[in-house]
Amino acid sequence: MSAASAASAAAASAAAAVPDARRARALHSPVIAWFEENARDLPWRRPEAGPWGVMVSEFMLQQTPVSRVLPVYEQWLDRWPRPADLAAEAPGEAVRAWGRLGYPRRALRLHGAAVAITERHGGDVPREHAQLLALPGIGEYTAAAVASFAYGQRHAVLDTNVRRVFARTATGVEYPPNATTAAERRLARALLPEDEDTAARWAAASMELGALVCTARNPDCAHCPVAGLCAWRLAGSPAHEGPARRGQTYAGTDRQVRGRLLAVLREAVGPVPQAVLDTVWNEPVQRARALDGLVSDGLVEPLAGGLYRLPGS
């Protein structure tokens, strides 16, 4: 089956697979019980992390594995334990501290969110979903995740792992569509427990199940707490072509050039001359394009005399 056909099948199945309340409840208890026994001890799950720690983790974990996030997260919270601490620094310092996590615009967005929290909410991460959604750099997923994980509220938290769990257990297809659909959102809302605390635990538990057991390529059905209820498994685990994988090429791309330019600027004490940046890549057109892109994205600030620096640093 082609990727397009698989996506259409997943969307159609999701539209038809809104479960009744009894079936939804049957999934909740075993998944939450499994989570309580098997959840990883991650710093943003500890009570001392607080809402700010949860928010920082959600920004960092986008498209980045836990193993790479952990050291940067801990250094970040040591340096900026509250939103106001980060807001008081130049945005370039956030980019510098982001290190090699990748997608450094996330650092600017997190700094922007910290400034808005400090100015609009007295330095406290807001509780209300609508207020979270109004912060710079926060979309539907992050607002729901922070409201759920930090404040124990009842929201459908749909990341890639959760969507895959729901596709298999409820709709009977191996993979969800490439992009989240309205049908998936309806299904996620239908699966939410009514009780707020249980709903928050369900959100975390279904995400962890997708990360550790119901994985994309090699699901460990033998250790799944709801294998006996899984629509995909009960259908014989029919194979579908997975979602289109993003290209993994990095060497020689503009991303690599941008990374090298940022590395020089992160390590510099002051502004960096153009001549120094010219040494990081020997193809001038690509190097100039990458530098222009960094400037356009607000990650690099040009100064008079051919000097460059991280923004505000």
NORCORZI-V663619 format. One record per pair of residues at least 12 apart in sequence whose ideal C-beta (glycine too) atoms are under 7 Angstrom apart, sorted by the first residue. I is the first residue (numbers start at 1). J is the second residue. Records with the same first field share a line. If there is no record, write none. Layout:
BEGIN
I->J, J
END
This chain:
BEGIN
1->240, 241
2->241
3->241, 243, 244
6->175, 240, 241
7->177, 178
9->173, 240
10->167, 171, 173, 175, 176, 177
11->177, 181, 183
13->171, 172, 173
14->171, 181, 183, 184, 187
15->183
17->170, 171, 187
18->186, 187, 190
19->170, 190, 191
24->190, 191
26->229
27->169, 191, 226, 229
28->193, 198, 202
30->225, 226
31->202, 205, 206, 209, 225, 226
32->201, 202, 205
33->225
34->205, 209, 225
35->201, 204, 205, 208
38->212
39->208
42->66
43->73, 74
44->57
51->125, 146, 150, 151
52->82, 83, 125
53->77
54->146, 149, 150
55->125, 146
56->73, 76, 77, 110
57->73
58->142, 145, 146
59->106, 109, 110
60->72, 73, 101
62->106
63->103
64->101, 102
68->101
69->101
72->99, 101
75->97
76->97
79->97
82->123
83->114, 117, 118, 123, 125
84->118, 123
86->111, 114
87->114, 115, 118
90->311, 312, 313
91->108, 111, 311, 312
92->309, 310, 311, 312, 313
93->313
94->107, 108, 110, 111
95->107, 108, 299, 310
96->266, 310, 313
104->262, 299
105->297, 299
108->298, 299
109->136, 137
110->137
112->136, 137
113->135, 136, 137, 138
116->135, 136
117->135
125->146, 150
127->151
129->143, 144, 147, 155
132->146, 147
141->158, 159
144->156, 157
145->157
148->200, 203
149->200, 204
152->196, 197, 200
153->196, 200
154->192, 196, 199
156->185, 188, 189, 192
157->203, 207
158->180, 184, 185, 188
159->207
161->207, 210, 211
162->206, 207, 210
163->176, 180, 184
164->176, 210, 214, 216
165->206, 209, 210, 214
166->184, 187, 188, 191
168->214, 230, 232
169->226, 229, 230, 231
170->187, 191, 231
171->231
172->231, 232, 235
173->232, 240
174->232, 239, 240
175->240, 242, 243
178->243, 244
216->242
221->233
254->286, 289, 290, 293
257->281, 286, 287, 290
258->290, 293, 294
260->280, 281
261->277, 280, 290, 291, 294
262->294, 299
264->276, 277, 280
265->300, 308, 309, 310
266->310
271->303, 307, 308, 309
272->307, 308, 309
273->306, 307
274->306
277->291, 308
298->311
299->311
END
